[in-house]
């Protein structure tokens, strides 16, 4: 497993924990709000956990577009670059 796969797995695990789902129950491209009924507080929790685990700050102005695990991972990847 490379770093990208590992980071994606970690993001998926964070989202799954906060939404009370198993990591295997989540589709990386499914809309967290529409498909999993996440709300803005869930997103705040997800971002806080990601920032803590990855030791980075995610850009607040891009968060409204981060509606999938893939998008959250992309945001994280751009911050690390």
Residue, then its C-alpha position, 0 to 999 in steps of 0.5 A: x500500500x503506497x502513501x496515497x492509498x494509506x491516506x485515502x484509507x485513513x480519510x475513509x476510516x475517519x469519515x466512517x467513524x464519524x458517520x457510524x459506518x464501516x469503512x467498507x460501507x462507504x463509496x469514495x465518490x458518493x456525496x456524504x450529504x445526499x447519500x449518507x445524510x451527513x450534516x455540516x457538524x459532521x463535516x466539521x468533525x471530519x475536518x478536525x480529525x483529518x487536521x489532527x491525524x495528518x497534522x495539517x490545516x485544510x483550506x476553509x474556503x474549499x470545504x463546501x466542495x469537499x462532499x466526497x471522500x475522494x474530494x476530501x482526500x484531494x484537498x489533503x493531497x493538495x495541502x501536502x504538495 
